[in-house]
Amino acid sequence: MQKRLIIDAQVFQTPAWHRGMGKYSLELIRSMVRENSAEEHWDFIDIILSSSLSIDEGLESELNLLDKVSIQKLDLVSNDILNPDSSVQTNRKIVDSYISTLPDGDKHFLILSLMQGEISPVFPTTKTRRAVLFYDLIPLMMHKVYLGNPITRKEYLSKLSELLVADVYLAISKTVANDLGVYLGIPPQRIVNVDGGPIIHDEKTEPYQIEDPYILMPTGNDLRKNNRRGIEAFNVFNAKYDNKYKLVISSYFKDEEKSELSRLSDNVIFSGNISGAQLNYLYKNTEAVLFPSEYEGLGLPVLEALENEKCVACSDISVFREISTDAFCMFNPMKIDEIATALDAVISRKFDSKVAEAILRKYSWKNTANTAIQAIISAEHTGGGENNELAVLLPDVTTERRTGKFILQLHSTLSERYDIHYYQNPQIDKDECRVNFLPYISTTSRLSNEQGYQISDVDTRLYHVSSDISLARSMIDILAQPGVVILHDVDLSNLWKELLEQKFISQSRYDIETKIDSLYFKDTRFKGIGSLIASHKKIIVFSEKAYESICTSLELMGIDSDKITYIQPPANELAYLEVSPETHDLASSNDVLFSMTDMQYEESISRMKDANFLINSLSADDLLLQVEASKYKKVPKQNYKTFTDQLVGAIEKGL
């Protein structure tokens, strides 16, 4: 039986080909082909390109010469940013058609860049092992910077649907591997760190005309690259040396962007797009390399600096600490004075060749290729079966509530068990702590403010019930259509008040609910949940104290307490526990934590010494914070996969 690797390489037909993403992809293919020639994991390697997009002639010629490689140009369409689903459906039919022409045998399918905006890569529906090379979740993590434009938001978030069906994720660093779990809830068993190595831009060097000694800052036109602070810090440093140094900034910048940055210093040189040979020259002749980025998925320039025997001043961020904790002059990227101090130290630092050699032995393309190959061939096929329908009612998941983060992360594992139809309430325009990506990747209906039942009459309904007043309208459906309830709060009195004010219920109905509170709940913290727990098939709580109190109340009502279930709240199990994010200049008090974006929140809780003070809380927010903080110290007792298993068991028992 033939064994075949199929690689979607459309990234080579986008502007990313000229950046780190494209160069990384090419080095990975070269190295995987070399290792495959030695071990013969696959008989054939097919590289898929789009016939409607151009590709560099030299690159195409090189790909054609690789061992056992053939290029297949399919009529794949570019991404329709206004209607991305159309592009996905068209390309899936084309890929499926191509797969159907191939002989029987094991097939593995690798997408080199799924999230690139210009293209629309897809996995086939036929049974192949699906792998994706993954660079970062930067737009999702820094959504306020990158996803403010509705079209850009739709273009990016709609691609998450394809991402979540991969069988294995080849992350370019442990940092990125952990991000996949922390922000998307992907189980660590499906994530493998493959690292990377320095890019050999050219075998030759070509002089770049510059006479003064210089510091090289390989960067890009991106806010997270922290160019402004890098230049300002260079000024502080350079003033100590009578401005003898120049700062050479690589990559392409528009004229207006160069003009803005040039106003910060008279000693900045923009190289623009230069040849690989010229870039080699800049690396080989620089005094040192500066890399002040706020976040990176890997940071190839750091490895390239070591390859060229140059000392590095770089940000103290997790991905660089993965490489080494003492090989670089590190700094807080938010503090100009620290960057300047690091520059001062790095120009007088002696290059340690032994340390560099040890790092480069680990970060080699041979290692990356072998790790990637083993991950792909050992991946287990997930999904693909027929699932039952599940209607899920959501509160507003974009608020500071940790329940919103929990609901978004639960989708990855829950969607493997059900075809989910989400229902969400009208949301108020406000500052988002996180992005609700569910409408872009799953069937989602927005409830109106009109009275009447609006949730479809399916056999299985799951309600996330909290004190969020955006749920007031939904209480009509929740109370009338029994299902399974995850009770995030035990005080729903504000919801009932909102129902009364909006005239969804009468004063007499409101009075009945308050009467139930006084009759059946001795603990006055429990308000407005009596009708809910009495009428629904199954109630799930995260607090053992809440479980005990509700059991007592159900017994007083003469209702079997079997309908209440305690499930320990989950935390993401990190793929690599030894790597944790680090924040700079952020307090981690409880009040501040609940107003942060998810990225800031994760960075802060990684530094919390202890969150056990929340263990007796009745609030899901507090209990989720407690288990999430502990995940940076140890493997959590309950992850999203085990939680989903228990949740599905409770749902099926409830029915």
Secondary structure as the mmCIF struct_conf table of DSSP 4:
data_model
#
loop_
_struct_conf.conf_type_id
_struct_conf.id
_struct_conf.beg_label_comp_id
_struct_conf.beg_label_asym_id
_struct_conf.beg_label_seq_id
_struct_conf.end_label_comp_id
_struct_conf.end_label_asym_id
_struct_conf.end_label_seq_id
STRN STRN1 GLN A 2 ASP A 8
HELX_RH_3T_P HELX_RH_3T_P1 GLN A 10 GLN A 13
BEND BEND1 THR A 14 THR A 14
HELX_RH_3T_P HELX_RH_3T_P2 PRO A 15 HIS A 18
BEND BEND2 ARG A 19 ARG A 19
HELX_RH_AL_P HELX_RH_AL_P1 GLY A 20 GLU A 39
BEND BEND3 HIS A 41 HIS A 41
BEND BEND4 ASP A 43 ASP A 43
STRN STRN2 PHE A 44 SER A 50
TURN_TY1_P TURN_TY1_P1 SER A 51 SER A 52
BEND BEND5 LEU A 53 LEU A 53
HELX_RH_AL_P HELX_RH_AL_P2 GLU A 57 LEU A 65
BEND BEND6 LEU A 66 LEU A 66
TURN_TY1_P TURN_TY1_P2 ASP A 67 LYS A 68
STRN STRN3 VAL A 69 LEU A 74
HELX_LH_PP_P HELX_LH_PP_P1 LEU A 76 ASN A 79
TURN_TY1_P TURN_TY1_P3 ILE A 81 LEU A 82
HELX_RH_AL_P HELX_RH_AL_P3 PRO A 84 SER A 100
TURN_TY1_P TURN_TY1_P4 THR A 101 THR A 101
BEND BEND7 LEU A 102 LEU A 102
HELX_LH_PP_P HELX_LH_PP_P2 PRO A 103 PRO A 103
BEND BEND8 ASP A 104 ASP A 104
STRN STRN4 GLY A 105 ILE A 111
BEND BEND9 LEU A 112 LEU A 112
BEND BEND10 LEU A 114 MET A 115
TURN_TY1_P TURN_TY1_P5 GLY A 117 GLU A 118
BEND BEND11 THR A 125 LYS A 127
STRN STRN5 ARG A 129 PHE A 134
HELX_RH_AL_P HELX_RH_AL_P4 ILE A 138 MET A 141
TURN_TY1_P TURN_TY1_P6 MET A 142 MET A 142
HELX_RH_AL_P HELX_RH_AL_P5 HIS A 143 TYR A 146
BEND BEND12 LEU A 147 LEU A 147
BEND BEND13 ASN A 149 ASN A 149
HELX_RH_AL_P HELX_RH_AL_P6 PRO A 150 LEU A 157
TURN_TY1_P TURN_TY1_P7 SER A 158 LYS A 159
HELX_RH_AL_P HELX_RH_AL_P7 LEU A 160 LEU A 163
TURN_TY1_P TURN_TY1_P8 LEU A 164 VAL A 165
BEND BEND14 ASP A 167 ASP A 167
STRN STRN6 VAL A 168 ALA A 171
BEND BEND15 ILE A 172 SER A 173
HELX_RH_AL_P HELX_RH_AL_P8 LYS A 174 LEU A 184
HELX_RH_3T_P HELX_RH_3T_P3 PRO A 188 ARG A 190
STRN STRN7 ILE A 191 ASN A 193
BEND BEND16 GLU A 203 LYS A 204
BEND BEND17 ASP A 212 ASP A 212
STRN STRN8 TYR A 214 MET A 217
BEND BEND18 ASN A 221 ASN A 221
HELX_RH_3T_P HELX_RH_3T_P4 LEU A 223 LYS A 225
HELX_RH_AL_P HELX_RH_AL_P9 ASN A 227 ALA A 239
TURN_TY1_P TURN_TY1_P9 LYS A 240 ASN A 243
STRN STRN9 LYS A 246 SER A 250
STRN STRN10 SER A 251 SER A 251
HELX_RH_AL_P HELX_RH_AL_P10 ASP A 255 SER A 262
TURN_TY1_P TURN_TY1_P10 ARG A 263 LEU A 264
BEND BEND19 ASP A 266 ASN A 267
STRN STRN11 VAL A 268 GLY A 272
BEND BEND20 ASN A 273 ASN A 273
HELX_RH_AL_P HELX_RH_AL_P11 GLY A 276 ASN A 285
BEND BEND21 GLU A 287 GLU A 287
STRN STRN12 ALA A 288 PHE A 291
BEND BEND22 GLU A 294 GLU A 294
BEND BEND23 GLY A 297 LEU A 298
HELX_RH_AL_P HELX_RH_AL_P12 LEU A 300 GLU A 307
TURN_TY1_P TURN_TY1_P11 ASN A 308 GLU A 309
STRN STRN13 VAL A 312 SER A 315
HELX_RH_AL_P HELX_RH_AL_P13 SER A 318 ILE A 323
BEND BEND24 THR A 325 PHE A 328
STRN STRN14 CYS A 329 PHE A 331
TURN_TY1_P TURN_TY1_P12 PRO A 333 MET A 334
HELX_RH_AL_P HELX_RH_AL_P14 ILE A 336 ILE A 347
TURN_TY1_P TURN_TY1_P13 SER A 348 SER A 348
HELX_LH_PP_P HELX_LH_PP_P3 ARG A 349 PHE A 351
HELX_RH_AL_P HELX_RH_AL_P15 SER A 353 LYS A 362
BEND BEND25 TYR A 363 TYR A 363
HELX_RH_AL_P HELX_RH_AL_P16 TRP A 365 ILE A 377
TURN_TY1_P TURN_TY1_P14 SER A 378 SER A 378
HELX_LH_PP_P HELX_LH_PP_P4 ALA A 379 HIS A 381
BEND BEND26 GLY A 385 GLY A 385
STRN STRN15 ASN A 388 LEU A 394
TURN_TY1_P TURN_TY1_P15 VAL A 397 THR A 398
BEND BEND27 THR A 399 GLU A 400
HELX_RH_AL_P HELX_RH_AL_P17 ARG A 402 LEU A 414
TURN_TY1_P TURN_TY1_P16 SER A 415 ARG A 417
STRN STRN16 TYR A 418 GLN A 424
BEND BEND28 CYS A 433 ARG A 434
HELX_RH_AL_P HELX_RH_AL_P18 LEU A 438 ILE A 441
BEND BEND29 SER A 442 SER A 442
STRN STRN17 THR A 443 ARG A 446
BEND BEND30 ASN A 449 GLY A 452
BEND BEND31 ILE A 455 ILE A 455
BEND BEND32 ASP A 459 ASP A 459
STRN STRN18 ARG A 461 VAL A 465
BEND BEND33 SER A 467 SER A 467
HELX_RH_3T_P HELX_RH_3T_P5 ILE A 469 LEU A 471
TURN_TY1_P TURN_TY1_P17 ALA A 472 SER A 474
HELX_RH_AL_P HELX_RH_AL_P19 MET A 475 ALA A 480
BEND BEND34 GLN A 481 GLN A 481
STRN STRN19 VAL A 484 LEU A 487
BEND BEND35 VAL A 490 VAL A 490
STRN STRN20 ASP A 491 ASP A 491
HELX_RH_AL_P HELX_RH_AL_P20 SER A 493 GLU A 501
TURN_TY1_P TURN_TY1_P18 GLN A 502 LYS A 503
BEND BEND36 PHE A 504 ILE A 505
HELX_RH_AL_P HELX_RH_AL_P21 GLN A 507 TYR A 520
BEND BEND37 LYS A 522 ASP A 523
TURN_TY1_P TURN_TY1_P19 THR A 524 ARG A 525
STRN STRN21 LYS A 527 LYS A 527
BEND BEND38 GLY A 528 GLY A 528
HELX_RH_AL_P HELX_RH_AL_P22 GLY A 530 SER A 535
BEND BEND39 HIS A 536 LYS A 537
STRN STRN22 LYS A 538 VAL A 541
BEND BEND40 PHE A 542 PHE A 542
HELX_RH_AL_P HELX_RH_AL_P23 GLU A 544 MET A 557
TURN_TY1_P TURN_TY1_P20 GLY A 558 GLY A 558
HELX_RH_3T_P HELX_RH_3T_P6 SER A 561 LYS A 563
STRN STRN23 ILE A 564 TYR A 566
HELX_LH_PP_P HELX_LH_PP_P5 GLN A 568 PRO A 570
BEND BEND41 ALA A 575 ALA A 575
TURN_TY1_P TURN_TY1_P21 LEU A 577 GLU A 578
BEND BEND42 HIS A 584 ASP A 585
HELX_RH_AL_P HELX_RH_AL_P24 ASN A 590 LEU A 593
TURN_TY1_P TURN_TY1_P22 PHE A 594 SER A 595
BEND BEND43 MET A 596 MET A 596
HELX_RH_AL_P HELX_RH_AL_P25 ASP A 598 ILE A 605
TURN_TY1_P TURN_TY1_P23 SER A 606 ARG A 607
BEND BEND44 LYS A 609 LYS A 609
HELX_RH_3T_P HELX_RH_3T_P7 ASN A 612 LEU A 614
TURN_TY1_P TURN_TY1_P24 ILE A 615 ASN A 616
BEND BEND45 LEU A 618 LEU A 618
HELX_RH_AL_P HELX_RH_AL_P26 ALA A 620 SER A 630
TURN_TY1_P TURN_TY1_P25 LYS A 631 LYS A 633
BEND BEND46 LYS A 634 LYS A 634
BEND BEND47 LYS A 637 GLN A 638
HELX_RH_AL_P HELX_RH_AL_P27 TYR A 640 GLY A 654
#
